[in-house]
Amino acid sequence: MKFVQLESRGGNYLVVASNVAWLRVGENGQTLVGMVGSQPLLVTGTPESVAAKLAAT
């Protein structure tokens, strides 16, 4: 199980990379990260930069 740290304006998240289902452009230059069995997370960065972090694991 690989954890990835994703930064947010309200705090940071540690997510399991294999539980990410989708990425979508959010508001104010942020990205929505869809998690399997959970609500989406709003994190900083573009979908491309978040995808790069997830792929690096």
CHARMM internal coordinates of N, CA and C (Angstrom, degrees):
IC EDIT
DIST 1 N 1 CA 1.4423
DIST 1 CA 1 C 1.5300
ANGL 1 N 1 CA 1 C 107.65
DIST 1 C 2 N 1.3227
ANGL 1 CA 1 C 2 N 117.39
DIHE 1 N 1 CA 1 C 2 N 121.08
DIST 2 N 2 CA 1.4635
ANGL 1 C 2 N 2 CA 122.29
DIHE 1 CA 1 C 2 N 2 CA -178.22
DIST 2 CA 2 C 1.5252
ANGL 2 N 2 CA 2 C 109.91
DIHE 1 C 2 N 2 CA 2 C -106.07
DIST 2 C 3 N 1.3172
ANGL 2 CA 2 C 3 N 116.31
DIHE 2 N 2 CA 2 C 3 N 123.46
DIST 3 N 3 CA 1.4578
ANGL 2 C 3 N 3 CA 121.95
DIHE 2 CA 2 C 3 N 3 CA 176.11
DIST 3 CA 3 C 1.5230
ANGL 3 N 3 CA 3 C 109.70
DIHE 2 C 3 N 3 CA 3 C -93.91
DIST 3 C 4 N 1.3315
ANGL 3 CA 3 C 4 N 115.53
DIHE 3 N 3 CA 3 C 4 N 142.34
DIST 4 N 4 CA 1.4589
ANGL 3 C 4 N 4 CA 122.34
DIHE 3 CA 3 C 4 N 4 CA 177.47
DIST 4 CA 4 C 1.5177
ANGL 4 N 4 CA 4 C 107.12
DIHE 3 C 4 N 4 CA 4 C -126.76
DIST 4 C 5 N 1.3379
ANGL 4 CA 4 C 5 N 116.83
DIHE 4 N 4 CA 4 C 5 N 134.02
DIST 5 N 5 CA 1.4619
ANGL 4 C 5 N 5 CA 120.05
DIHE 4 CA 4 C 5 N 5 CA 176.97
DIST 5 CA 5 C 1.5254
ANGL 5 N 5 CA 5 C 109.11
DIHE 4 C 5 N 5 CA 5 C -87.89
DIST 5 C 6 N 1.3309
ANGL 5 CA 5 C 6 N 115.54
DIHE 5 N 5 CA 5 C 6 N 124.48
DIST 6 N 6 CA 1.4583
ANGL 5 C 6 N 6 CA 122.21
DIHE 5 CA 5 C 6 N 6 CA 175.69
DIST 6 CA 6 C 1.5172
ANGL 6 N 6 CA 6 C 107.81
DIHE 5 C 6 N 6 CA 6 C -116.37
DIST 6 C 7 N 1.3262
ANGL 6 CA 6 C 7 N 116.02
DIHE 6 N 6 CA 6 C 7 N 128.56
DIST 7 N 7 CA 1.4540
ANGL 6 C 7 N 7 CA 121.25
DIHE 6 CA 6 C 7 N 7 CA -177.00
DIST 7 CA 7 C 1.5253
ANGL 7 N 7 CA 7 C 110.37
DIHE 6 C 7 N 7 CA 7 C -84.88
DIST 7 C 8 N 1.3214
ANGL 7 CA 7 C 8 N 115.37
DIHE 7 N 7 CA 7 C 8 N 146.00
DIST 8 N 8 CA 1.4539
ANGL 7 C 8 N 8 CA 123.46
DIHE 7 CA 7 C 8 N 8 CA 177.59
DIST 8 CA 8 C 1.5138
ANGL 8 N 8 CA 8 C 107.73
DIHE 7 C 8 N 8 CA 8 C -135.46
DIST 8 C 9 N 1.3078
ANGL 8 CA 8 C 9 N 116.58
DIHE 8 N 8 CA 8 C 9 N 159.07
DIST 9 N 9 CA 1.4683
ANGL 8 C 9 N 9 CA 119.56
DIHE 8 CA 8 C 9 N 9 CA 177.51
DIST 9 CA 9 C 1.5136
ANGL 9 N 9 CA 9 C 112.25
DIHE 8 C 9 N 9 CA 9 C -69.10
DIST 9 C 10 N 1.3275
ANGL 9 CA 9 C 10 N 117.50
DIHE 9 N 9 CA 9 C 10 N -21.97
DIST 10 N 10 CA 1.4615
ANGL 9 C 10 N 10 CA 121.21
DIHE 9 CA 9 C 10 N 10 CA 179.67
DIST 10 CA 10 C 1.5085
ANGL 10 N 10 CA 10 C 113.48
DIHE 9 C 10 N 10 CA 10 C -98.66
DIST 10 C 11 N 1.3135
ANGL 10 CA 10 C 11 N 118.83
DIHE 10 N 10 CA 10 C 11 N -2.22
DIST 11 N 11 CA 1.4627
ANGL 10 C 11 N 11 CA 123.37
DIHE 10 CA 10 C 11 N 11 CA -176.67
DIST 11 CA 11 C 1.5122
ANGL 11 N 11 CA 11 C 109.29
DIHE 10 C 11 N 11 CA 11 C 147.37
DIST 11 C 12 N 1.3018
ANGL 11 CA 11 C 12 N 117.16
DIHE 11 N 11 CA 11 C 12 N 176.43
DIST 12 N 12 CA 1.4584
ANGL 11 C 12 N 12 CA 121.19
DIHE 11 CA 11 C 12 N 12 CA -177.91
DIST 12 CA 12 C 1.5168
ANGL 12 N 12 CA 12 C 110.71
DIHE 11 C 12 N 12 CA 12 C -104.74
DIST 12 C 13 N 1.3372
ANGL 12 CA 12 C 13 N 115.68
DIHE 12 N 12 CA 12 C 13 N 152.68
DIST 13 N 13 CA 1.4546
ANGL 12 C 13 N 13 CA 122.65
DIHE 12 CA 12 C 13 N 13 CA 177.74
DIST 13 CA 13 C 1.5211
ANGL 13 N 13 CA 13 C 109.10
DIHE 12 C 13 N 13 CA 13 C -117.14
DIST 13 C 14 N 1.3152
ANGL 13 CA 13 C 14 N 116.46
DIHE 13 N 13 CA 13 C 14 N 144.42
DIST 14 N 14 CA 1.4616
ANGL 13 C 14 N 14 CA 122.36
DIHE 13 CA 13 C 14 N 14 CA 166.21
DIST 14 CA 14 C 1.5206
ANGL 14 N 14 CA 14 C 105.47
DIHE 13 C 14 N 14 CA 14 C -108.68
DIST 14 C 15 N 1.3206
ANGL 14 CA 14 C 15 N 116.84
DIHE 14 N 14 CA 14 C 15 N 116.04
DIST 15 N 15 CA 1.4622
ANGL 14 C 15 N 15 CA 120.57
DIHE 14 CA 14 C 15 N 15 CA -177.92
DIST 15 CA 15 C 1.5221
ANGL 15 N 15 CA 15 C 109.45
DIHE 14 C 15 N 15 CA 15 C -118.63
DIST 15 C 16 N 1.3160
ANGL 15 CA 15 C 16 N 115.61
DIHE 15 N 15 CA 15 C 16 N 152.54
DIST 16 N 16 CA 1.4626
ANGL 15 C 16 N 16 CA 121.26
DIHE 15 CA 15 C 16 N 16 CA 173.91
DIST 16 CA 16 C 1.5230
ANGL 16 N 16 CA 16 C 106.31
DIHE 15 C 16 N 16 CA 16 C -82.45
DIST 16 C 17 N 1.3156
ANGL 16 CA 16 C 17 N 116.72
DIHE 16 N 16 CA 16 C 17 N 119.64
DIST 17 N 17 CA 1.4632
ANGL 16 C 17 N 17 CA 122.00
DIHE 16 CA 16 C 17 N 17 CA -173.44
DIST 17 CA 17 C 1.5296
ANGL 17 N 17 CA 17 C 111.95
DIHE 16 C 17 N 17 CA 17 C -56.81
DIST 17 C 18 N 1.2984
ANGL 17 CA 17 C 18 N 118.63
DIHE 17 N 17 CA 17 C 18 N -36.97
DIST 18 N 18 CA 1.4674
ANGL 17 C 18 N 18 CA 121.05
DIHE 17 CA 17 C 18 N 18 CA -177.62
DIST 18 CA 18 C 1.5266
ANGL 18 N 18 CA 18 C 112.72
DIHE 17 C 18 N 18 CA 18 C -73.14
DIST 18 C 19 N 1.3378
ANGL 18 CA 18 C 19 N 118.44
DIHE 18 N 18 CA 18 C 19 N -10.74
DIST 19 N 19 CA 1.4670
ANGL 18 C 19 N 19 CA 121.55
DIHE 18 CA 18 C 19 N 19 CA 178.37
DIST 19 CA 19 C 1.5183
ANGL 19 N 19 CA 19 C 112.82
DIHE 18 C 19 N 19 CA 19 C -91.70
DIST 19 C 20 N 1.3179
ANGL 19 CA 19 C 20 N 118.74
DIHE 19 N 19 CA 19 C 20 N -0.87
DIST 20 N 20 CA 1.4628
ANGL 19 C 20 N 20 CA 121.29
DIHE 19 CA 19 C 20 N 20 CA 178.65
DIST 20 CA 20 C 1.5264
ANGL 20 N 20 CA 20 C 107.92
DIHE 19 C 20 N 20 CA 20 C -81.29
DIST 20 C 21 N 1.3458
ANGL 20 CA 20 C 21 N 115.68
DIHE 20 N 20 CA 20 C 21 N 123.96
DIST 21 N 21 CA 1.4638
ANGL 20 C 21 N 21 CA 120.98
DIHE 20 CA 20 C 21 N 21 CA -177.03
DIST 21 CA 21 C 1.5245
ANGL 21 N 21 CA 21 C 111.96
DIHE 20 C 21 N 21 CA 21 C -98.14
DIST 21 C 22 N 1.3507
ANGL 21 CA 21 C 22 N 117.98
DIHE 21 N 21 CA 21 C 22 N -36.16
DIST 22 N 22 CA 1.4601
ANGL 21 C 22 N 22 CA 120.73
DIHE 21 CA 21 C 22 N 22 CA -176.96
DIST 22 CA 22 C 1.5249
ANGL 22 N 22 CA 22 C 110.73
DIHE 21 C 22 N 22 CA 22 C -159.24
DIST 22 C 23 N 1.3301
ANGL 22 CA 22 C 23 N 115.37
DIHE 22 N 22 CA 22 C 23 N 161.78
DIST 23 N 23 CA 1.4680
ANGL 22 C 23 N 23 CA 123.67
DIHE 22 CA 22 C 23 N 23 CA 174.66
DIST 23 CA 23 C 1.5167
ANGL 23 N 23 CA 23 C 107.49
DIHE 22 C 23 N 23 CA 23 C -127.10
DIST 23 C 24 N 1.3236
ANGL 23 CA 23 C 24 N 116.49
DIHE 23 N 23 CA 23 C 24 N 141.64
DIST 24 N 24 CA 1.4626
ANGL 23 C 24 N 24 CA 120.79
DIHE 23 CA 23 C 24 N 24 CA 179.40
DIST 24 CA 24 C 1.5253
ANGL 24 N 24 CA 24 C 108.98
DIHE 23 C 24 N 24 CA 24 C -146.18
DIST 24 C 25 N 1.3231
ANGL 24 CA 24 C 25 N 116.36
DIHE 24 N 24 CA 24 C 25 N 146.43
DIST 25 N 25 CA 1.4689
ANGL 24 C 25 N 25 CA 121.14
DIHE 24 CA 24 C 25 N 25 CA 177.16
DIST 25 CA 25 C 1.5234
ANGL 25 N 25 CA 25 C 108.32
DIHE 24 C 25 N 25 CA 25 C -61.75
DIST 25 C 26 N 1.3270
ANGL 25 CA 25 C 26 N 115.85
DIHE 25 N 25 CA 25 C 26 N 129.34
DIST 26 N 26 CA 1.4514
ANGL 25 C 26 N 26 CA 121.97
DIHE 25 CA 25 C 26 N 26 CA 178.05
DIST 26 CA 26 C 1.5198
ANGL 26 N 26 CA 26 C 110.34
DIHE 25 C 26 N 26 CA 26 C -103.79
DIST 26 C 27 N 1.3047
ANGL 26 CA 26 C 27 N 116.18
DIHE 26 N 26 CA 26 C 27 N -158.96
DIST 27 N 27 CA 1.4625
ANGL 26 C 27 N 27 CA 121.31
DIHE 26 CA 26 C 27 N 27 CA -178.93
DIST 27 CA 27 C 1.5249
ANGL 27 N 27 CA 27 C 111.20
DIHE 26 C 27 N 27 CA 27 C -90.05
DIST 27 C 28 N 1.3206
ANGL 27 CA 27 C 28 N 116.05
DIHE 27 N 27 CA 27 C 28 N 151.98
DIST 28 N 28 CA 1.4663
ANGL 27 C 28 N 28 CA 123.23
DIHE 27 CA 27 C 28 N 28 CA 175.08
DIST 28 CA 28 C 1.5334
ANGL 28 N 28 CA 28 C 113.84
DIHE 27 C 28 N 28 CA 28 C 54.55
DIST 28 C 29 N 1.3258
ANGL 28 CA 28 C 29 N 116.81
DIHE 28 N 28 CA 28 C 29 N 42.31
DIST 29 N 29 CA 1.4615
ANGL 28 C 29 N 29 CA 120.36
DIHE 28 CA 28 C 29 N 29 CA 177.30
DIST 29 CA 29 C 1.5111
ANGL 29 N 29 CA 29 C 115.10
DIHE 28 C 29 N 29 CA 29 C 73.27
DIST 29 C 30 N 1.3081
ANGL 29 CA 29 C 30 N 116.99
DIHE 29 N 29 CA 29 C 30 N 18.70
DIST 30 N 30 CA 1.4546
ANGL 29 C 30 N 30 CA 121.17
DIHE 29 CA 29 C 30 N 30 CA 179.25
DIST 30 CA 30 C 1.5282
ANGL 30 N 30 CA 30 C 109.99
DIHE 29 C 30 N 30 CA 30 C -104.04
DIST 30 C 31 N 1.3236
ANGL 30 CA 30 C 31 N 116.30
DIHE 30 N 30 CA 30 C 31 N 175.25
DIST 31 N 31 CA 1.4620
ANGL 30 C 31 N 31 CA 122.21
DIHE 30 CA 30 C 31 N 31 CA -177.95
DIST 31 CA 31 C 1.5194
ANGL 31 N 31 CA 31 C 109.73
DIHE 30 C 31 N 31 CA 31 C -126.73
DIST 31 C 32 N 1.3316
ANGL 31 CA 31 C 32 N 116.11
DIHE 31 N 31 CA 31 C 32 N 137.44
DIST 32 N 32 CA 1.4554
ANGL 31 C 32 N 32 CA 121.99
DIHE 31 CA 31 C 32 N 32 CA 171.47
DIST 32 CA 32 C 1.5223
ANGL 32 N 32 CA 32 C 107.95
DIHE 31 C 32 N 32 CA 32 C -90.32
DIST 32 C 33 N 1.3226
ANGL 32 CA 32 C 33 N 115.86
DIHE 32 N 32 CA 32 C 33 N 129.19
DIST 33 N 33 CA 1.4614
ANGL 32 C 33 N 33 CA 122.34
DIHE 32 CA 32 C 33 N 33 CA -179.93
DIST 33 CA 33 C 1.5219
ANGL 33 N 33 CA 33 C 107.33
DIHE 32 C 33 N 33 CA 33 C -111.96
DIST 33 C 34 N 1.3307
ANGL 33 CA 33 C 34 N 116.43
DIHE 33 N 33 CA 33 C 34 N 112.54
DIST 34 N 34 CA 1.4613
ANGL 33 C 34 N 34 CA 121.12
DIHE 33 CA 33 C 34 N 34 CA 178.31
DIST 34 CA 34 C 1.5161
ANGL 34 N 34 CA 34 C 110.52
DIHE 33 C 34 N 34 CA 34 C -81.16
DIST 34 C 35 N 1.3228
ANGL 34 CA 34 C 35 N 114.67
DIHE 34 N 34 CA 34 C 35 N 126.43
DIST 35 N 35 CA 1.4592
ANGL 34 C 35 N 35 CA 120.77
DIHE 34 CA 34 C 35 N 35 CA -179.06
DIST 35 CA 35 C 1.5280
ANGL 35 N 35 CA 35 C 109.53
DIHE 34 C 35 N 35 CA 35 C -109.29
DIST 35 C 36 N 1.3220
ANGL 35 CA 35 C 36 N 117.23
DIHE 35 N 35 CA 35 C 36 N 142.19
DIST 36 N 36 CA 1.4603
ANGL 35 C 36 N 36 CA 121.96
DIHE 35 CA 35 C 36 N 36 CA 177.39
DIST 36 CA 36 C 1.5215
ANGL 36 N 36 CA 36 C 108.67
DIHE 35 C 36 N 36 CA 36 C -62.59
DIST 36 C 37 N 1.3334
ANGL 36 CA 36 C 37 N 116.87
DIHE 36 N 36 CA 36 C 37 N 123.58
DIST 37 N 37 CA 1.4590
ANGL 36 C 37 N 37 CA 122.04
DIHE 36 CA 36 C 37 N 37 CA 175.94
DIST 37 CA 37 C 1.5083
ANGL 37 N 37 CA 37 C 115.09
DIHE 36 C 37 N 37 CA 37 C 72.54
DIST 37 C 38 N 1.3396
ANGL 37 CA 37 C 38 N 118.55
DIHE 37 N 37 CA 37 C 38 N 21.39
DIST 38 N 38 CA 1.4578
ANGL 37 C 38 N 38 CA 120.71
DIHE 37 CA 37 C 38 N 38 CA -177.26
DIST 38 CA 38 C 1.5223
ANGL 38 N 38 CA 38 C 110.95
DIHE 37 C 38 N 38 CA 38 C -149.94
DIST 38 C 39 N 1.3072
ANGL 38 CA 38 C 39 N 115.52
DIHE 38 N 38 CA 38 C 39 N 172.72
DIST 39 N 39 CA 1.4600
ANGL 38 C 39 N 39 CA 122.02
DIHE 38 CA 38 C 39 N 39 CA 175.15
DIST 39 CA 39 C 1.5265
ANGL 39 N 39 CA 39 C 109.29
DIHE 38 C 39 N 39 CA 39 C -74.71
DIST 39 C 40 N 1.3407
ANGL 39 CA 39 C 40 N 117.85
DIHE 39 N 39 CA 39 C 40 N 152.04
DIST 40 N 40 CA 1.4688
ANGL 39 C 40 N 40 CA 119.57
DIHE 39 CA 39 C 40 N 40 CA 176.60
DIST 40 CA 40 C 1.5259
ANGL 40 N 40 CA 40 C 111.89
DIHE 39 C 40 N 40 CA 40 C -65.83
DIST 40 C 41 N 1.3219
ANGL 40 CA 40 C 41 N 115.74
DIHE 40 N 40 CA 40 C 41 N 149.92
DIST 41 N 41 CA 1.4560
ANGL 40 C 41 N 41 CA 122.55
DIHE 40 CA 40 C 41 N 41 CA 176.15
DIST 41 CA 41 C 1.5227
ANGL 41 N 41 CA 41 C 108.92
DIHE 40 C 41 N 41 CA 41 C -102.64
DIST 41 C 42 N 1.3176
ANGL 41 CA 41 C 42 N 117.71
DIHE 41 N 41 CA 41 C 42 N 141.32
DIST 42 N 42 CA 1.4585
ANGL 41 C 42 N 42 CA 122.55
DIHE 41 CA 41 C 42 N 42 CA 175.77
DIST 42 CA 42 C 1.5253
ANGL 42 N 42 CA 42 C 107.33
DIHE 41 C 42 N 42 CA 42 C -101.18
DIST 42 C 43 N 1.3398
ANGL 42 CA 42 C 43 N 116.34
DIHE 42 N 42 CA 42 C 43 N 114.20
DIST 43 N 43 CA 1.4587
ANGL 42 C 43 N 43 CA 121.23
DIHE 42 CA 42 C 43 N 43 CA -176.68
DIST 43 CA 43 C 1.5225
ANGL 43 N 43 CA 43 C 109.99
DIHE 42 C 43 N 43 CA 43 C -123.58
DIST 43 C 44 N 1.3269
ANGL 43 CA 43 C 44 N 116.12
DIHE 43 N 43 CA 43 C 44 N 161.66
DIST 44 N 44 CA 1.4601
ANGL 43 C 44 N 44 CA 120.65
DIHE 43 CA 43 C 44 N 44 CA 179.61
DIST 44 CA 44 C 1.5169
ANGL 44 N 44 CA 44 C 110.48
DIHE 43 C 44 N 44 CA 44 C -78.35
DIST 44 C 45 N 1.3330
ANGL 44 CA 44 C 45 N 115.53
DIHE 44 N 44 CA 44 C 45 N 153.22
DIST 45 N 45 CA 1.4559
ANGL 44 C 45 N 45 CA 121.53
DIHE 44 CA 44 C 45 N 45 CA 177.98
DIST 45 CA 45 C 1.5143
ANGL 45 N 45 CA 45 C 112.89
DIHE 44 C 45 N 45 CA 45 C 102.81
DIST 45 C 46 N 1.3100
ANGL 45 CA 45 C 46 N 114.97
DIHE 45 N 45 CA 45 C 46 N 168.06
DIST 46 N 46 CA 1.4575
ANGL 45 C 46 N 46 CA 121.87
DIHE 45 CA 45 C 46 N 46 CA 179.06
DIST 46 CA 46 C 1.5281
ANGL 46 N 46 CA 46 C 109.55
DIHE 45 C 46 N 46 CA 46 C -83.14
DIST 46 C 47 N 1.3289
ANGL 46 CA 46 C 47 N 116.98
DIHE 46 N 46 CA 46 C 47 N 161.59
DIST 47 N 47 CA 1.4739
ANGL 46 C 47 N 47 CA 118.25
DIHE 46 CA 46 C 47 N 47 CA 175.15
DIST 47 CA 47 C 1.5252
ANGL 47 N 47 CA 47 C 112.39
DIHE 46 C 47 N 47 CA 47 C -57.01
DIST 47 C 48 N 1.3278
ANGL 47 CA 47 C 48 N 116.90
DIHE 47 N 47 CA 47 C 48 N -34.20
DIST 48 N 48 CA 1.4634
ANGL 47 C 48 N 48 CA 120.10
DIHE 47 CA 47 C 48 N 48 CA 179.52
DIST 48 CA 48 C 1.5215
ANGL 48 N 48 CA 48 C 111.93
DIHE 47 C 48 N 48 CA 48 C -66.11
DIST 48 C 49 N 1.3423
ANGL 48 CA 48 C 49 N 117.17
DIHE 48 N 48 CA 48 C 49 N -41.70
DIST 49 N 49 CA 1.4660
ANGL 48 C 49 N 49 CA 119.70
DIHE 48 CA 48 C 49 N 49 CA -179.60
DIST 49 CA 49 C 1.5299
ANGL 49 N 49 CA 49 C 111.14
DIHE 48 C 49 N 49 CA 49 C -70.39
DIST 49 C 50 N 1.3308
ANGL 49 CA 49 C 50 N 117.58
DIHE 49 N 49 CA 49 C 50 N -36.20
DIST 50 N 50 CA 1.4655
ANGL 49 C 50 N 50 CA 120.61
DIHE 49 CA 49 C 50 N 50 CA 176.60
DIST 50 CA 50 C 1.5272
ANGL 50 N 50 CA 50 C 109.94
DIHE 49 C 50 N 50 CA 50 C -67.24
DIST 50 C 51 N 1.3376
ANGL 50 CA 50 C 51 N 116.68
DIHE 50 N 50 CA 50 C 51 N -41.59
DIST 51 N 51 CA 1.4675
ANGL 50 C 51 N 51 CA 120.34
DIHE 50 CA 50 C 51 N 51 CA 178.25
DIST 51 CA 51 C 1.5262
ANGL 51 N 51 CA 51 C 110.82
DIHE 50 C 51 N 51 CA 51 C -61.92
DIST 51 C 52 N 1.3143
ANGL 51 CA 51 C 52 N 117.27
DIHE 51 N 51 CA 51 C 52 N -37.57
DIST 52 N 52 CA 1.4583
ANGL 51 C 52 N 52 CA 120.70
DIHE 51 CA 51 C 52 N 52 CA 178.54
DIST 52 CA 52 C 1.5298
ANGL 52 N 52 CA 52 C 111.19
DIHE 51 C 52 N 52 CA 52 C -64.19
DIST 52 C 53 N 1.3267
ANGL 52 CA 52 C 53 N 117.35
DIHE 52 N 52 CA 52 C 53 N -40.12
DIST 53 N 53 CA 1.4680
ANGL 52 C 53 N 53 CA 120.55
DIHE 52 CA 52 C 53 N 53 CA 176.93
DIST 53 CA 53 C 1.5139
ANGL 53 N 53 CA 53 C 111.02
DIHE 52 C 53 N 53 CA 53 C -63.63
DIST 53 C 54 N 1.3393
ANGL 53 CA 53 C 54 N 116.37
DIHE 53 N 53 CA 53 C 54 N -42.28
DIST 54 N 54 CA 1.4588
ANGL 53 C 54 N 54 CA 120.20
DIHE 53 CA 53 C 54 N 54 CA -179.32
DIST 54 CA 54 C 1.5287
ANGL 54 N 54 CA 54 C 111.54
DIHE 53 C 54 N 54 CA 54 C -68.08
DIST 54 C 55 N 1.3160
ANGL 54 CA 54 C 55 N 117.32
DIHE 54 N 54 CA 54 C 55 N -37.31
DIST 55 N 55 CA 1.4562
ANGL 54 C 55 N 55 CA 121.44
DIHE 54 CA 54 C 55 N 55 CA -178.43
DIST 55 CA 55 C 1.5258
ANGL 55 N 55 CA 55 C 112.21
DIHE 54 C 55 N 55 CA 55 C -73.10
DIST 55 C 56 N 1.3291
ANGL 55 CA 55 C 56 N 117.51
DIHE 55 N 55 CA 55 C 56 N -22.34
DIST 56 N 56 CA 1.4570
ANGL 55 C 56 N 56 CA 121.67
DIHE 55 CA 55 C 56 N 56 CA -177.64
DIST 56 CA 56 C 1.5226
ANGL 56 N 56 CA 56 C 112.64
DIHE 55 C 56 N 56 CA 56 C -73.88
DIST 56 C 57 N 1.3330
ANGL 56 CA 56 C 57 N 117.99
DIHE 56 N 56 CA 56 C 57 N -8.69
DIST 57 N 57 CA 1.4595
ANGL 56 C 57 N 57 CA 120.02
DIHE 56 CA 56 C 57 N 57 CA -178.10
DIST 57 CA 57 C 1.4936
ANGL 57 N 57 CA 57 C 112.56
DIHE 56 C 57 N 57 CA 57 C -82.83
END
COOR INIT
IC SEED 1 N 1 CA 1 C
IC BUILD
